[in-house]
Amino acid sequence: MASPEKYLIAGNWKMNGTLASLSMIDELMKGVSSRDLQRQDIMLCPPFTLLSRLIDKTATLPFLIGAQDCHMQEKGAHTGDISAAMLRDLGTDAVIVGHSERRADHGETNEIVQAKAESAHAHDLTAIICIGETLDQREAGQTLAVVSDQLTGSMPALCTAANTVIAYEPVWAIGTGKVPSNDDIALVHQNLREILTSRLGEEGERIHLLYGGSVKGSNAADILSIEHVNGALVGGASLTAKDFLAIIKSVPEL
Ligand code: PGA
């Protein structure tokens, strides 16, 4: 599980990668230093097809491994789905739930995301719960209302810093090269922190709040220095060792 005292840098490979992609792990290991690992935990979230191989390959390496989705039930007649129990059985550490691409492509509601997070918790996985506003919602001045609603609607009642990570990812910033201003990120993260502490007390102070959406080597240090930004969920820039290392190397001192 990710340490609450360190930054968490998680790479979401989305629907990318084949067996050949696993060679990036060797390149990553060449670049990651003990100084980097003092500052951060590094997580890789490959597609389901690579999970088992990646878990084997990183068994003695300092990487956490996450999946990108799970079903809300433990087992049963759900063709094509994968349960949290199955992910844990493989040795997976975490699972992303409620990514905006799943909310949009698969009609996942807050209730569904909450049920998936509960299933993740029940099977000892850290749930990385994603929330974020669309461009229309931002332009209508609804950002704080939307993300607050998504957070309270998607979070199980009993969350801890060990079993829950929240990722704020504005939909319009994902894969577009556009990033909100530092002030805008700070405002959202402050708001999320207040909700977490009012619901969970001290534990809410320790839950990782990640920012995601067009994070790269050139903007990571700036974004990670914002108060209540405890890490990043990285898509495109996590696909090559060179780009991912540029982010890993930008993580500030704690
Ligand atoms: P991006 O994706 O870094 O490619 O913008 C982030 C995400 O969707 O997790």
Residues whose N, C-alpha, C, O or C-beta is under 5 A from the ligand:
A	BS01	PGA	N12 A173 I174 G175 T176 G212 G213 S214 V215 L233 V234 G235 G236 A237
